[in-house]
C-alpha cells in the first residue's frame, strides 16, 4: 500500500473532503483528526490497519475507554467520527462493507441547554446603562444576540457593513465560512440605530474601522471581554441561573418555538447545517410547557 493510500493518507483525504464538500471549520477538522489518529494508533497496537480493523476492535476500545474514565458523550462523538470516515470510504469504493455497521452508539441522557425565560431575558436586556456610550454598545449587542440568535463569535465578528438597516437584516458569517441573512427585530434595529448615532463614535478613534462593536484600540472585541460583560449584567439583573456564552442563543430558539415557529425556520436562523442539531430546542420547549402545566393546571 503506497503512502498516498496508507492510513495517514486516508485520513488526510477524508478531512480534505470534509473541508471541500461541507465547509467544515478548522475546529471540526482538528477534532476529527484527533479522533482518527487516536483510532489509528490503537489499531497499530493491535497490529491492524484502518481498512481492516476487525469487528471486535472498536467495541473493546470503547469499553476500555469507559474504564479509563471517558464519558459516554466522548465515546459517542468518537463513534460518530469513525462512522463518517468509514461511510466515506464505502462511498469512495475503497472498502466493500462498513466494519462499524453493527456497532451501537452509547446511550446517554441528552443535556438540555441552559436558557432563560422571557422575563429574565427582559431584565438582562435592560441592565446596561444606556446613558453611556459603553452601555449603548452593550445594549445593542445583547439585543442583536437575543433578537437574531447569533453565536457569540458571530456577534463580535460583525462589521459595520454587516448590517442593512434599510432592509432590516444582518449578514452573518457562520461556521465553515457560510453566510446567512438574519432579520433584525424592531428592538434590535432600534438599539443599533441609537448606538450608531450616539455611541460608536465615542468608543472609536477612527469610526471608519470595520468592527461594528469595537473592543480596545478600535479592534474586534474578544469572546472573553463580551462574556465578562454578560456576567456583569446578569448580576445587575439579579439572575442567578448558570449562564453560558450561548444562553441568549438558546433563549432565542426556545422562545421562537414556544410561540409556534417552524423548526426548519429556526434551523435556518440559527445556521445549523443539520436539523437534528436544532431539535434539541423542541425538548427545551416541551420541558417548559410540561413545567407550566404542572404548576398551573389543577390536575398537573
C-alpha positions as CSV (number, residue, x, y, z in Angstrom):
1,X,0.0,0.0,0.0
2,X,1.5,3.3,-1.0
3,X,1.9,6.2,1.4
4,X,-0.8,8.1,-0.6
5,X,-3.2,5.3,0.2
6,X,-1.8,4.4,3.6
7,X,-3.6,5.1,6.9
8,X,-2.3,8.7,7.2
9,X,-3.1,9.4,3.6
10,X,-6.7,8.1,4.0
11,X,-7.2,10.4,7.0
12,X,-5.9,13.4,5.1
13,X,-8.1,12.6,2.1
14,X,-11.2,12.3,4.3
15,X,-10.5,15.6,6.0
16,X,-9.9,17.3,2.7
17,X,-13.3,16.0,1.5
18,X,-15.0,17.4,4.7
19,X,-13.5,20.8,4.0
20,X,-14.3,20.9,0.3
21,X,-17.8,19.3,0.4
22,X,-19.2,20.5,3.7
23,X,-17.1,23.6,4.5
24,X,-16.1,22.1,7.9
25,X,-14.4,24.6,10.2
26,X,-10.8,24.2,11.4
27,X,-12.0,23.3,14.8
28,X,-14.2,20.5,13.4
29,X,-11.4,19.2,11.3
30,X,-8.9,19.2,14.2
31,X,-11.5,17.3,16.3
32,X,-11.9,14.7,13.5
33,X,-8.2,14.3,13.1
34,X,-7.7,13.9,16.8
35,X,-10.2,11.0,16.9
36,X,-9.0,9.3,13.7
37,X,-5.3,9.5,14.8
38,X,-6.2,8.0,18.2
39,X,-8.1,5.2,16.4
40,X,-5.1,4.6,14.1
41,X,-2.7,4.4,17.0
42,X,-5.0,2.0,18.8
43,X,-5.2,-0.3,15.7
44,X,-1.4,-0.2,15.5
45,X,-1.1,-1.7,19.0
46,X,-3.4,-4.5,17.7
47,X,-1.3,-4.8,14.5
48,X,-4.2,-3.8,12.4
49,X,-4.9,-1.1,9.8
50,X,-7.8,1.3,9.2
51,X,-9.2,-0.6,6.2
52,X,-9.4,-3.8,8.2
53,X,-10.0,-3.0,11.9
54,X,-11.9,-6.2,12.7
55,X,-15.4,-6.3,14.2
56,X,-14.2,-6.5,17.8
57,X,-11.6,-3.7,17.9
58,X,-14.0,-0.7,18.4
59,X,-16.4,-2.2,20.9
60,X,-13.4,-3.4,23.0
61,X,-11.8,0.0,22.8
62,X,-15.0,1.9,23.7
63,X,-15.3,-0.4,26.8
64,X,-11.7,0.2,27.7
65,X,-12.1,4.0,27.4
66,X,-15.1,3.9,29.7
67,X,-13.0,2.1,32.3
68,X,-10.3,4.8,31.9
69,X,-12.9,7.5,32.7
70,X,-14.0,8.7,29.3
71,X,-17.6,9.8,29.4
72,X,-20.4,8.3,27.2
73,X,-20.7,11.5,25.3
74,X,-17.0,11.4,24.4
75,X,-17.4,7.8,23.1
76,X,-20.5,8.8,21.1
77,X,-18.6,11.6,19.4
78,X,-15.7,9.2,18.6
79,X,-18.1,6.7,17.1
80,X,-19.8,9.4,15.1
81,X,-16.4,10.5,13.6
82,X,-15.4,6.9,12.8
83,X,-18.8,6.1,11.2
84,X,-18.5,9.2,9.0
85,X,-15.0,8.1,8.0
86,X,-16.0,4.5,7.0
87,X,-19.1,5.6,5.2
88,X,-17.0,7.9,3.2
89,X,-14.6,5.1,2.4
90,X,-17.5,2.9,1.4
91,X,-18.9,5.7,-0.9
92,X,-15.4,6.0,-2.5
93,X,-15.3,2.3,-3.2
94,X,-12.2,1.9,-1.0
95,X,-14.0,-0.7,1.1
96,X,-16.8,-3.2,0.3
97,X,-18.6,-3.0,3.6
98,X,-18.8,-0.8,6.7
99,X,-16.8,-2.5,9.5
100,X,-18.7,-0.5,12.1
101,X,-22.2,-1.3,10.8
102,X,-23.1,-3.4,13.9
103,X,-21.6,-1.1,16.5
104,X,-24.2,0.7,18.5
105,X,-23.9,4.3,19.8
106,X,-23.6,4.6,23.6
107,X,-26.7,5.6,25.3
108,X,-26.7,8.8,27.3
109,X,-29.2,11.3,28.6
110,X,-29.4,14.4,26.5
111,X,-28.3,17.5,28.4
112,X,-30.7,20.4,27.7
113,X,-29.0,23.7,27.1
114,X,-29.3,26.4,29.8
115,X,-31.8,29.1,29.0
116,X,-33.7,32.0,30.4
117,X,-37.4,32.6,30.5
118,X,-38.7,35.7,28.7
119,X,-39.0,37.8,31.9
120,X,-35.3,37.0,32.8
121,X,-34.2,37.9,29.3
122,X,-36.0,41.3,29.5
123,X,-34.2,42.0,32.8
124,X,-30.9,41.2,31.3
125,X,-31.5,43.3,28.2
126,X,-32.4,46.4,30.2
127,X,-29.4,46.1,32.6
128,X,-26.8,48.2,30.6
129,X,-26.8,52.0,31.4
130,X,-27.8,53.4,28.1
131,X,-26.9,56.9,29.2
132,X,-23.3,56.0,28.3
133,X,-21.6,55.0,25.0
134,X,-20.4,51.7,26.5
135,X,-23.9,50.9,27.8
136,X,-25.4,51.7,24.4
137,X,-22.9,49.4,22.7
138,X,-23.7,46.6,25.2
139,X,-27.5,47.0,24.9
140,X,-27.3,46.8,21.2
141,X,-25.1,43.7,21.4
142,X,-27.5,42.0,23.8
143,X,-30.5,42.9,21.6
144,X,-28.8,41.6,18.5
145,X,-27.6,38.4,20.2
146,X,-31.1,37.6,21.5
147,X,-33.1,39.1,18.6
148,X,-31.1,37.2,16.0
149,X,-29.9,34.1,17.8
150,X,-26.3,34.6,16.9
151,X,-23.3,32.7,18.2
152,X,-21.0,34.9,20.3
153,X,-18.2,34.6,17.8
154,X,-20.6,35.7,15.0
155,X,-21.7,38.7,17.1
156,X,-18.3,40.0,17.9
157,X,-17.2,39.5,14.3
158,X,-19.9,41.7,12.8
159,X,-18.5,44.6,10.7
160,X,-20.1,47.9,10.1
161,X,-21.2,46.9,6.7
162,X,-22.8,43.6,8.0
163,X,-26.0,45.5,9.0
164,X,-28.5,46.8,6.5
165,X,-30.9,48.9,8.5
166,X,-33.0,49.8,5.4
167,X,-33.8,46.2,4.8
168,X,-33.7,45.2,8.5
169,X,-31.2,42.3,8.1
170,X,-27.8,41.4,9.3
171,X,-25.3,39.4,7.2
172,X,-23.7,36.7,9.4
173,X,-20.5,34.7,8.7
174,X,-21.1,31.4,10.5
175,X,-19.3,28.1,10.9
176,X,-17.4,26.9,7.8
177,X,-17.4,30.5,6.5
178,X,-21.1,30.1,5.5
179,X,-23.0,33.3,5.2
180,X,-26.6,33.8,6.1
181,X,-29.0,36.7,6.3
182,X,-30.9,37.0,9.6
183,X,-33.8,39.5,10.1
184,X,-33.3,42.1,12.7
185,X,-36.2,42.5,15.1
186,X,-37.6,46.0,15.7
187,X,-35.9,46.3,19.1
188,X,-32.5,45.2,17.8
189,X,-32.8,47.6,14.9
190,X,-33.8,50.4,17.2
191,X,-30.8,50.0,19.5
192,X,-28.3,49.6,16.7
193,X,-29.6,52.9,15.3
194,X,-29.3,54.6,18.6
195,X,-25.8,53.1,19.2
196,X,-24.6,54.2,15.7
197,X,-26.0,57.6,16.2
198,X,-24.8,58.3,19.7
199,X,-22.3,55.7,21.0
200,X,-20.0,54.2,18.5
201,X,-18.1,57.4,17.6
202,X,-17.3,57.9,21.3
203,X,-15.8,54.4,21.6
204,X,-13.5,54.7,18.5
205,X,-10.6,56.9,17.5
206,X,-11.4,56.1,13.8
207,X,-15.1,55.4,13.0
208,X,-14.1,54.1,9.5
209,X,-12.6,51.0,11.1
210,X,-14.5,47.7,10.4
211,X,-15.8,46.4,13.8
212,X,-19.5,47.2,14.4
213,X,-19.0,46.6,18.2
214,X,-15.3,47.6,18.9
215,X,-13.2,46.5,21.8
216,X,-9.9,48.0,22.6
217,X,-7.9,50.1,20.1
218,X,-10.8,50.1,17.6
219,X,-10.3,46.3,17.1
220,X,-12.8,43.5,17.3
221,X,-13.9,42.5,20.8
222,X,-12.8,39.2,22.2
223,X,-15.2,36.5,23.4
224,X,-13.8,36.8,26.9
225,X,-14.5,40.5,27.1
226,X,-18.1,40.1,25.9
227,X,-18.6,37.1,28.3
228,X,-17.4,39.3,31.1
229,X,-19.9,41.9,30.2
230,X,-22.8,39.4,30.1
231,X,-21.9,38.1,33.6
232,X,-21.7,41.6,34.9
233,X,-25.2,42.4,33.5
234,X,-26.6,39.1,34.9
235,X,-25.5,40.3,38.4
236,X,-27.1,43.7,37.8
237,X,-30.3,41.9,36.7
238,X,-30.2,39.6,39.8
239,X,-30.1,36.5,37.6
240,X,-28.6,33.6,39.5
241,X,-29.1,30.9,36.9
242,X,-26.0,29.3,35.4
243,X,-25.2,31.1,32.2
244,X,-23.1,30.1,29.2
245,X,-21.9,32.2,26.2
246,X,-24.8,30.7,24.2
247,X,-27.5,31.4,26.8
248,X,-29.3,34.1,24.8
249,X,-29.0,32.0,21.6
250,X,-30.7,29.1,23.4
251,X,-33.4,31.5,24.6
252,X,-33.9,32.8,21.1
253,X,-34.6,29.4,19.7
254,X,-36.7,28.2,22.7
255,X,-38.9,31.3,22.7
256,X,-39.5,31.1,19.0
257,X,-40.6,27.5,19.3
258,X,-42.8,28.3,22.3
259,X,-44.6,30.9,20.2
260,X,-45.2,28.5,17.3
261,X,-42.2,29.0,15.0
262,X,-41.5,26.2,12.4
263,X,-38.5,24.1,13.3
264,X,-36.9,24.4,9.9
265,X,-37.2,28.2,10.1
266,X,-35.4,28.2,13.4
267,X,-32.7,25.9,11.8
268,X,-32.1,28.5,9.1
269,X,-32.0,31.4,11.5
270,X,-29.5,29.6,13.8
271,X,-27.3,28.5,10.8
272,X,-27.5,24.8,11.7
273,X,-26.5,22.5,8.8
274,X,-28.3,19.6,10.4
275,X,-31.9,19.7,11.6
276,X,-31.1,17.2,14.3
277,X,-29.0,19.9,16.0
278,X,-31.9,22.2,16.1
279,X,-34.3,19.5,17.5
280,X,-32.7,19.8,21.0
281,X,-34.7,23.0,21.4
282,X,-38.0,21.2,20.9
283,X,-37.1,19.3,24.0
284,X,-36.4,22.5,25.9
285,X,-39.7,24.0,24.8
286,X,-41.6,20.8,25.7
287,X,-39.9,20.7,29.1
288,X,-41.0,24.3,29.7
289,X,-44.6,23.5,28.7
290,X,-44.7,20.5,31.0
291,X,-43.4,22.6,33.9
292,X,-46.1,25.3,33.2
293,X,-48.8,22.6,33.1
294,X,-47.6,21.0,36.4
295,X,-47.5,24.4,38.0
296,X,-50.8,25.9,36.9
297,X,-53.2,23.1,35.9
298,X,-55.5,21.8,38.7
299,X,-54.6,18.3,37.8
300,X,-51.0,19.0,36.9
